[in-house]
Amino acid sequence: MANRSEQRICRLNSKAIRGAGREIHYSSKVTKIITKNDKAVGIKLADGSEAYADIIISNADGRKTLNELQSLSIIMCMIP
């Protein structure tokens, strides 16, 4: 469960994102981060639909994001 500081940061971030005219997808099961030229460009949802954006933000923990959602080539590129 998120503490008050984490909740405040999330609220401020979501307000800024929506204020910039961007969308936030809540309660959406993401099955894959779509990459092109070693850059995250979109997401694939459990229902098979895809969404593309200039910036992709994962709210999943780091292990899930790196191990389950991204491709191995992207993970390898992140290692210095």
N, C-alpha and C positions, 0 to 999 in steps of 0.2 A: 504494500500500500504506500502511495506517495505521501511524503510529508508536506507540510504547509508551503515550504519554500519551493519544492518541486511543482506543486499545484499552481502556485503563483507564476512561476516561469512558464508553465504550459499555457496558462490563461493569457499571459502577455504575448507569447509567441503566436498563439492562435488568433488573437486580436490583430496583431501586426500582419499576419498572413492574409486574413480575410480583408483587412483594410487595404491591402495592395491588390485586391480583386482576385485573389487566388482561392482555390477550393481546398477543403480538408475533407477527407473521406473517413468517417467514423465507423467503427465496428465492421470494418471490411477485412476479410481474411485474405491476406496477400500470400500467394504461393511462390512468387519469384520476382526478383528485381531484374528488369530487362536492361541489358547493357549493349552499348555500341561503341566500338573503339575504346574499350576500357573505361567507359563512363556510364554511370547509371542514367538512363533516359526515361524509364517508366517502370510500371509494376503490372504484374498479371494477378488477377483476383481469382478466388476459388470458383466463381461462376463462369470463368473463361474470358471475361472481359479484360481489356487492357486500358491503362491510363498513362499518358505521357506528360512529362513536364521538364522544365529546365533544371529544376532542383528536386531531388528525391530525399525525403527525410524519413528515416526508419525509427519508429517508436518501440521496436522490439529490442530485446537486450542484444548486446554485441555478439554473443555466441550464436544466437539464432540468425541474426543478420548475416554474419560472415559464413557460418557453416551450412545453413539451410536455404538461404534466399539468393545469395550471390554465386556466380560461377567461380570455379577454381582459379581460372586465369586472373580474375579481378583480385581475389584474395592474394595471389602470388605477387601481383603488382603493388600491393599495399605494404609488403614486407620490404624494409630498406636493405 
